[in-house]
Amino acid sequence: MAFDYKKEYKEFYLPKAKPEIVTLPPMNYIAVRGEGDPNQEGGAYKEAIGLLYGIAYTIKMSKKSDHPIEGYFDYVVPPLEGFWWQPGVDGLDYARKQDFHWISVIRLPDFVTKADFDWAIQEATRKKKQDFSTVEFLTIEEGLCVQMMHVGPFDEEPASVALMDALLSENGYENDFSDTRLHHEIYLSDARKAPPEKWKTVIRHPVRKR
């Protein structure tokens, strides 16, 4: 049975549809940075997703290559995630998607080293005849956060964020956004197949004690 991060770490990937406080350990990611409206056809965001999955599956299929990774175990590629911000805004203004800045990421298994990652970049470039030079190995330690499961379209996320903010104010916390602590989303639904009212997205915000 392939290791599934969503099932093994339910506290991080499958929270309830009500806010909760969690502490996140450091995690390694495949990452691509960009800016602009994620809904733009043929835009930078769609291109970034293609690059992420190109590297994610190169690493997953390394077991069939001439680069065996020490400690490798079979696993399900973790879900797509994104860190989002807009200059001068705490959180997000969903009416100004053209101003979004983002880091799109897919979690890496802990056994993947920087050297293994660099091999995957070279291997994917060779096999796919594509430029993967914008893809980076990124370590993020989110630490103390508030999170919840949002069910519905992305544009309705402010209602869930309001619930998260209410929990903070009632329990002596406050948001702690900065250049390195960002609005975080984890996408658990295939938006191409599921109707928007059933989309499941983990929303996570950095917090601190007030």
N, C-alpha and C positions, 0 to 999 in steps of 0.2 A: 504494500500500500504506500503510495507516494505521500511524503510529508506535506501537509497543507497548513500553511501559516495561519490562515483564517480560522481553522478549527483548533489548532494547537495553542493559539494566542487569542482566544475569544475576547479577552478583556481589552485588546487593542483594535480588533477588527470587527467585532460583532457586539457593540454596546447596545443598551436598550434605547428606546425612543424617548428617553428623558435624560437630562444632564447628569454627569458624574465627574468627580475629580480623579485623575489618574496621574501616575508618574511614569514617564517613558525612559527606557534605557537607551544608550547609543545604538544606532542602527546604520548599516552601510547601504547605499543606494546606487543604482545607475541613474544618472541625472542629465537633463538637458534644460538649459535656461532660455527664456525668451520673453517676448512681450506682445501684446495685442489681443484682439477678440478671439477667444478659443473657437467660436462658431464659424469663423471665416473659412469658406471652402478653399482648400489648397493653401491655407495659411501656415504660419510658423508652428502653431500648436499641433496641427494634424501631422506635420512633418516630424515634429519632435517625438510624437507617440510611435511613429514608424521606426525611428532610430532606437528608441528604448527597447521595443520588442525585438528588434534585430539583434541587439546585444544580449537581452535576457534569454532568448532561445539558443543563441550560440553557446552561452554558458551552460544552459540546461542540457544541451546535446553534446557537451564536451566529453561525456563518457564514451562517445563513439569516435572520438578524434584521437590524434597522436599527442594530445596534451591532457593526460589524466590529472585531475585536481585532487590533491591530498585531502582526505576526509569527506569526499563527495558522497552524497546520498540522494536518492531520487526524490524529487519534490515537485509540487505544483507551483508554477510561476505565480508569485504574489500579485495582488491587484494593482492597477494603476493608481498613483496618488499624485497630489499636486500641492505645492506651497504657493500661496497667492498674496500679492500686495499691490497697492497703488501709492505712489509718492504723495506724501502729505495727508494720507487717510489712515485712521485706525480701523482695521478691519477692511471691508470692501464696500464700494458703491456699485451696485449691480446695474445701475443705469448707465455706467460709463465703462463698458467692457473693453472698449478700445484702449483704455488706459491701464489695463491689467498688466502686471509683471508676474511671471510665474517660473517655478522650477518644477518640471514634470519628472517624476521619479518612479522607479520600481525597486522594491527592496531586494537586496542581495542576501543569499544564505551566508551565514557566518564563516563558512569554510572558504569563501572566495576571497583571495588576497588581491592586493593592488597588482601584483605580477600576473595573476590569473586574469584580472580584468583587462590589463594591457594586451595580453594574448588574445582575448576575445575581440577587442577592437581591431587588431591586425587581421584576425581570422575572418571577421565579418566583412571587413574592407576588401579582403582578397576574394572571398566567395561571392559577395553580393555586388562587387564593383560599385560601391557607394561610399560617400564620404562620412565617416563617423567621428571626425576630429572634434566635433562640438560635444560629444558625450563624455561625461566625467564620472569619476569615482568620488562619491560624496558621503561623508559621515556626519550625521545629525543626532544630537542629543536634545530631545525636546524638553525633558524634565517634567516639571509640574504643569499640568494642563487640565482644561475642562473639555469634555467631549460628549457627543450624543449621536444617535442614528437619526438622520433626516430622511424622511420618506416623501418623495414628491419631486417636482421640477427644481432645478438649480435656482431659478428666480424666486422661489418661495423659501429659500434658506434663511432670509432675515427673521422669519417667525421662529425658527429653531434657535437662531443666535440670540433672540430676545429671551428665550427660556434659559439659555446658558448664562446670559448676563444676570438674570434674576437670581439664579442659584448663587452666583458669585457674591452679589450684594447682600444676600441673606446669610451668607456663611463667612464673611470677613475676607473675601478674595477680591482681586481686581484683574482685569486684562493686563498683559505684559508684552504688548507688541513692540518689536524693535527690528533692526535690520537683519537680525538672525533668528528672531522668534516671530513666526508668521502664521496667518490663517492656513489651515491644513485640511485637505479633503482626501478621503479614500473612496474610490469608486467601486462599488460592489455589484453594480448592474451593468449589463450590456445595453447601452443607450440605443443601439441599432435594433434591438429586439424587444425590449420591454417598453410599455407605454410610460410616459413621463410621470404619471401619478403613482407608479410603482417603483421608481428609481430609488435605490438605497445608497446613501452617501454618508460616511462618517465625517462629521465636522469636528475639528479640534482647534482650540485656541490656547496659546500660552498664558499662564496666570501666575500670580504671586500673592502671598498673604498681604492684606492691606495694612 
